Amino acid sequence: MIKISQVFLIIVLGFLTISPVYSASAHSLFNSSEEKIGAHRIQIATLPEIPTINEKSQILFRVLDDNELEVEKFRMGTRIYYNDVLVDTFPVQYHDSGHWETDYVFTQPGIHIFRVDLYDVSEYGVLTYTFNISTLNPFGYIFYYVVIVGGIGGIGLIIWSVLSRKKVGSKL
């Protein structure tokens, strides 16, 4: 017979296993990248990690110097390409801090190329950084649900296996 303490231990271990995975944020975002040219580095990321088409997403930019400190007062513009066709731009504008965020709505699923132009920070003139941003259609989130259900099913099988083993052991 299974003791209540054993079931309680399995449940607690299950929550400890699932809980850190849910709240972990140590990995870089899926649609995040950085590129360094000369003495400057630009980082880009999207929220949500994989934007859904026709929904508002946030694009985060961060400009750093050689010492990885945020650059103040710079000009930046961005060109967005899809299938090698220019589909949108963020006009060149001044920024007073090393990071800025902007909202954007992607209209096509697939990979978008962001060419970020950084002005006034180099003796070489304009520095252009290139980033790939992936998007999904609304049904792309089915992938996440399948992974979650598979994980829960795997944990259920492990618990069932442990409980079944205890039952067989007690009959012998």
N, C-alpha and C positions, 0 to 999 in steps of 0.2 A: 504494500500500500504506500502510496506517495504521501509524504508528510507535507503539511502546509508550509513548513519552513523551506522545503526544497522548491516548491512552486513559487513562493515569494522570492527566493534567490534567483530563479530563472527570470522572473519578471523584472526584478531590479537590474540584473545583468543585461537584459534586453533593452531597457530604457537607457542604461549607460552606453550601450553600443550605438543606439539610434540617435540619442540626443546630441553628442558632439558632432556628428555628421551633419545634422540639421543646422547647427549654428556656426560651423567652422567657416572662416573667411580668410584663412591664411594663404590660399592659393590665389594667383592672379586671375582676374576675370577672363572668361573665354575670349571676349572681343577686346582684349587689352593688348597693347603693344607699346614698345618704345624704340626710338631710333636716335642714334647719336651721330652728329656731323660736327666735326671740329670741336669747339668748346661748349657746344650746346646739345641738349637732349630734350626731345619732346615725347611725352607719354600721352596716350589716348585710350579711352575706355568708353563703354556704353552701358547704360542702365535701361532696361534689363540687359543681362549679359548677352542674350541673343535677341535683338529687336524683332518684333512681329510687324509685318507689313501693315500699313494703314493704321497704325497705332503710334501715339507719341512716345518717343524714346529720348533719352538724355545722352548727349555726347559730352564727355569730360576731357578737357585738354589741360596739360601741365607742362610748363617750360622750365627747364633747369639749366644751371651753368655747370662748369667743370667740377665744382665742389658739391654738386647736387643740391644747391640752394635755388629756390625759386627766383627766376629773373623778374625784375620789376620794369615796368614801362617798355613795352615792345609792341610792334605791329605784327599782326598775323591775319592771313586770309586762307581760305580753304576752297579747293575745287573738288567736287564729288563726281566720279565717273561710274557708269554702269555699262558693261559690255563695250568699253572703250569709247563711250559717248558721254560728253559732259552733260550731266543732268541737273546740277545745282551748284551754287557757290555760297560761301559765307564771305561777304565783302571784307576787304582789308580794313581793320580797325585797331585802334590803340587799346591796350589793356594795362591796367595799373598794378595788377598782381600776377603772380606766376601761374595761376590756374583760372580757368573759366569754364562755364557750362552753358550749353545751349540745347534747346529742344529741337527735335527733327523728326519728321515722319517719312519713313521709307515707303516707297510705293511698289517696289519690285523685290521678289525673293531672290536670294543669291548673294554674290560677293560684290560689294561696292568698294571702289578704290578712292581713298581720301588722300589728296595731295595738299599737304599743309605747307604754306609758304611763310617763312619767318623773316621779317625785315629788320634792318637797323641793329643787328647784333653781331655782325661779322664784317670784316674788311673785304670779304669776297662778294658782298651784296646780298642777294636773296638766297636763303637756304631752303630747299624743298625736301620735305620728309614725306614718305609714301607709306600708307597703312591700308590693310585689307580689313573691311568690316563685313561680317556675314549677317544675313537676315533670314528669317523663316516665314513661311506662310502660316496662317492661324492654326493649321493642323500639325505644325511642327512640334507642338507641346505634347503630343501623344507620346513621343519618345520619352519625355521625362516621366510621364505616368507609367509607362511600361517598365522603366527601370525601378521606380518606386515600388510598384506592385511585385516585381520580381524579387526585390530585396525583402519585402515583407513576407512573401511566399517562402523564400529561403530560410528566414528566421523561423517561420512556422514549421518547416520541415525539420530543422534542427531541434526545436522544442519537442515535436512529435517523436523524433528518433530517441531523444533522451528519455522521454516518458515511456515509450514502448520498451526500451531496454530495461528499465526498472521493473516493468510488469513481467517481462520474460524471466528476468533474474529472480524475482520473488516466487515464481511458479516452480523453478528448479529447486 
